[in-house]
Amino acid sequence: MVQTILLSRTPSPPPPNYVGNGWRLRGLNGYHSETIEKYVHNFWCPIVVGDVLCGDNLLQPGQEPCSFRILGKLGFGAYSTVWLGWDTIFHRHLAIKNKRLYLCLGLNPLGSTLRSREYSELDPPSDSTTITTFMRTLFKKVEALHRNGICHGDLSAANVAFGVSQNALTPSALQRTFSYGLKAYFVYIKPGEPPKRPQYLPEYIVQTINTALMSDMNDMTKVEILDFGNAFEGCSREGAKGTRAFLAPEMRDKTRCYASPKSDLWSLGCVIFYALTGADLFPSDKDAEGYRATASEGQLEKIDAALRRNYYLSSHPTYRRKVTLVIRSLLQIDPFKRSLEKTSRLIENLENDFHTNGEEIIRSSQKNPM
């Protein structure tokens, strides 16, 4: 008789969707959603669709009470979830950003971010009017932040959004917007009668698969900057974090990583490029290092060639070159060479070129009426 000896093994770790005390998420933890740990350890507010946020301590500026009915989940981030709510007192839609249990921010709703634009089947700006307006609007917003002593710290394609279209908040449009959200419920897996669900857990977690309100792609003056979680006041901050593909060279320095308004300008250049092409200019560290090692003229040619991914820019080389100069002014390796004033002049040059071309088109149409 042969005796089989089973080698002892360490217990298997609990599944990643296991909360403890018998509770488990029927779905993948963190799949297109915040993780369970945000509720268990970080005191996030356990909101679900249909909830009404109200109470004596929920006040608007001026100490006026307010009440919001939750219509659907717009997204989540490192510090909060974001929901579309209906203000039951003032009868308006607001984006409700819940930061932990004790802070609720009501913001104007926005459309798709640059990063999620492809999932919403939205094309990059494709004429000189929309391109120039987009660049000017975004630049002016960054300029205003810096003039007021604020550095964003994480400008990226995920943190710039378009405005909402006129019909974005109609019942039919909202039904389409939220139709792709999946609900992952919490279930009790131990034998016996399940106890009451812990108060810190929501009934379910909504998995937002590229949820975005219908965007206004015609009016580029509605473009907004989002997520000031890494923002700070002052000249610089060491140990700053950001989105890898949009990091300035000084933020990639492992020995002395720091953010500043100058690094914001670099990120702005990367954002503008992404907005026009739908691709990252520096998708990897190797691409960023290659750009740094290239001479000034080579950097210009790299940007100019990459901008040809945009259909309009590929067929308008003179205008493309001017756009290239704007982006290049922001993507200076030496942070002290990045200048709000210089970039502003280059954008004005774009606008002057646009207005001149517009006058020529009008004169031409008057001479040759159809």
Backbone hydrogen bonds, N-H to C=O, Kabsch-Sander energy under -0.5 kcal/mol:
donor,donor_aa,acceptor,acceptor_aa,energy
3,Q,1,M,-0.5
4,T,2,V,-0.5
5,I,3,Q,-0.6
6,L,4,T,-0.6
7,L,5,I,-0.6
18,Y,15,P,-2.0
19,V,23,W,-2.9
20,G,23,W,-1.2
23,W,20,G,-1.8
24,R,187,V,-2.5
25,L,17,N,-2.9
26,R,24,R,-0.5
26,R,185,Y,-3.6
27,G,25,L,-2.2
30,G,34,E,-0.7
31,Y,28,L,-1.7
32,H,30,G,-1.0
33,S,30,G,-0.5
38,K,35,T,-1.3
39,Y,36,I,-1.7
40,V,36,I,-1.9
41,H,37,E,-2.9
42,N,37,E,-1.2
44,W,38,K,-1.7
47,I,45,C,-1.9
50,G,70,I,-2.2
51,D,48,V,-1.8
53,L,51,D,-0.5
53,L,68,F,-3.1
54,C,52,V,-0.7
58,L,55,G,-1.5
59,L,57,N,-0.9
60,Q,64,E,-3.5
63,Q,60,Q,-1.5
64,E,60,Q,-0.9
66,C,58,L,-1.5
68,F,53,L,-2.3
69,R,86,W,-2.2
70,I,51,D,-3.1
70,I,68,F,-0.5
71,L,84,L,-3.1
72,G,84,L,-1.2
74,L,82,V,-2.3
75,G,82,V,-1.9
77,G,80,S,-2.6
81,T,98,N,-1.0
82,V,75,G,-2.7
83,W,96,I,-2.5
84,L,72,G,-3.1
85,G,83,W,-0.6
85,G,94,L,-3.2
86,W,69,R,-2.3
87,D,85,G,-0.6
87,D,92,R,-3.5
88,T,67,S,-2.1
88,T,86,W,-0.9
89,I,67,S,-0.6
91,H,87,D,-1.5
92,R,87,D,-0.6
94,L,85,G,-2.4
95,A,107,L,-3.7
96,I,83,W,-3.7
96,I,94,L,-0.7
97,K,95,A,-0.7
97,K,105,L,-3.0
98,N,81,T,-1.9
98,N,96,I,-0.7
99,K,97,K,-0.8
99,K,103,L,-2.2
100,R,98,N,-0.9
101,L,43,F,-0.6
103,L,99,K,-0.8
105,L,97,K,-2.8
107,L,95,A,-2.9
107,L,105,L,-0.6
111,G,162,F,-3.0
112,S,213,L,-0.5
114,L,157,A,-0.8
114,L,160,V,-2.2
115,R,157,A,-2.0
117,R,113,T,-0.6
117,R,114,L,-0.7
119,Y,116,S,-0.6
120,S,116,S,-1.1
120,S,117,R,-0.6
121,E,118,E,-1.0
122,L,117,R,-1.9
131,I,127,D,-2.4
132,T,128,S,-2.4
133,T,129,T,-2.4
134,F,130,T,-2.5
135,M,131,I,-2.5
136,R,132,T,-2.7
137,T,133,T,-2.7
138,L,134,F,-2.5
139,F,135,M,-2.3
140,K,136,R,-2.7
141,K,137,T,-1.8
142,V,138,L,-2.0
143,E,139,F,-2.9
144,A,140,K,-2.3
145,L,141,K,-1.8
146,H,142,V,-2.3
147,R,143,E,-2.5
148,N,144,A,-1.2
149,G,146,H,-1.8
150,I,145,L,-2.7
151,C,232,F,-2.9
159,N,156,S,-1.3
160,V,157,A,-0.6
161,A,224,E,-2.5
162,F,112,S,-2.5
165,S,214,M,-2.4
168,A,165,S,-1.4
170,T,167,N,-1.4
174,L,170,T,-2.6
175,Q,171,P,-2.0
176,R,172,S,-1.7
177,T,173,A,-2.4
178,F,174,L,-2.3
179,S,176,R,-0.7
181,G,178,F,-1.0
182,L,207,Q,-1.9
184,A,182,L,-0.6
184,A,205,I,-2.5
185,Y,183,K,-0.7
186,F,203,E,-1.8
187,V,24,R,-3.3
189,I,22,G,-2.8
189,I,187,V,-0.5
201,L,198,P,-1.7
205,I,184,A,-2.5
207,Q,182,L,-3.7
207,Q,205,I,-0.5
208,T,32,H,-1.8
208,T,206,V,-0.8
209,I,207,Q,-0.8
210,N,208,T,-1.2
213,L,110,L,-0.6
216,D,163,G,-2.7
217,M,215,S,-0.9
220,M,218,N,-0.9
222,K,219,D,-1.3
223,V,220,M,-1.1
224,E,161,A,-2.6
226,L,159,N,-3.3
231,A,228,F,-1.2
232,F,151,C,-2.1
234,G,149,G,-1.5
237,R,259,A,-2.1
239,G,257,C,-2.8
240,A,237,R,-0.6
244,R,242,G,-0.5
246,F,243,T,-2.2
247,L,244,R,-1.6
251,M,248,A,-1.4
252,R,248,A,-0.8
252,R,249,P,-1.0
253,D,249,P,-0.6
254,K,252,R,-0.5
258,Y,250,E,-1.1
258,Y,256,R,-0.5
259,A,237,R,-2.6
264,D,260,S,-1.7
265,L,261,P,-1.5
266,W,262,K,-1.5
267,S,263,S,-2.3
268,L,264,D,-2.4
269,G,265,L,-2.0
270,C,266,W,-1.8
271,V,267,S,-2.4
272,I,268,L,-2.7
273,F,269,G,-2.1
274,Y,270,C,-2.4
275,A,271,V,-2.7
276,L,272,I,-1.7
277,T,273,F,-1.5
278,G,274,Y,-3.1
288,A,284,S,-1.8
289,E,285,D,-2.6
290,G,286,K,-2.3
291,Y,287,D,-1.9
292,R,288,A,-2.0
293,A,289,E,-1.8
294,T,291,Y,-1.1
299,Q,295,A,-2.1
300,L,296,S,-2.0
301,E,297,E,-2.1
302,K,298,G,-2.2
303,I,299,Q,-2.2
304,D,300,L,-2.8
305,A,301,E,-2.7
306,A,302,K,-2.0
307,L,303,I,-2.0
308,R,305,A,-1.1
309,R,306,A,-1.5
310,N,307,L,-1.9
311,Y,309,R,-0.5
314,S,310,N,-2.4
315,S,311,Y,-0.9
315,S,312,Y,-0.8
316,H,313,L,-0.9
320,R,316,H,-2.6
321,R,317,P,-2.2
322,K,318,T,-1.4
323,V,319,Y,-2.1
324,T,320,R,-2.6
325,L,321,R,-2.0
326,V,322,K,-1.6
327,I,323,V,-2.3
328,R,324,T,-3.0
329,S,325,L,-1.9
330,L,326,V,-0.9
330,L,327,I,-0.8
331,L,327,I,-1.6
337,K,334,D,-2.0
338,R,335,P,-1.3
339,S,337,K,-0.6
343,T,339,S,-2.2
344,S,340,L,-2.3
345,R,341,E,-2.0
346,L,342,K,-2.0
347,I,343,T,-2.2
348,E,344,S,-2.2
349,N,345,R,-1.9
350,L,346,L,-1.6
351,E,347,I,-2.3
352,N,348,E,-2.9
353,D,349,N,-2.2
354,F,350,L,-2.2
355,H,351,E,-2.8
356,T,352,N,-2.4
357,N,353,D,-2.4
358,G,354,F,-2.3
359,E,355,H,-2.2
360,E,356,T,-2.1
361,I,357,N,-2.2
362,I,358,G,-2.1
363,R,359,E,-2.5
364,S,360,E,-2.5
365,S,361,I,-2.3
366,Q,362,I,-1.8
367,K,363,R,-1.9
368,N,364,S,-2.0
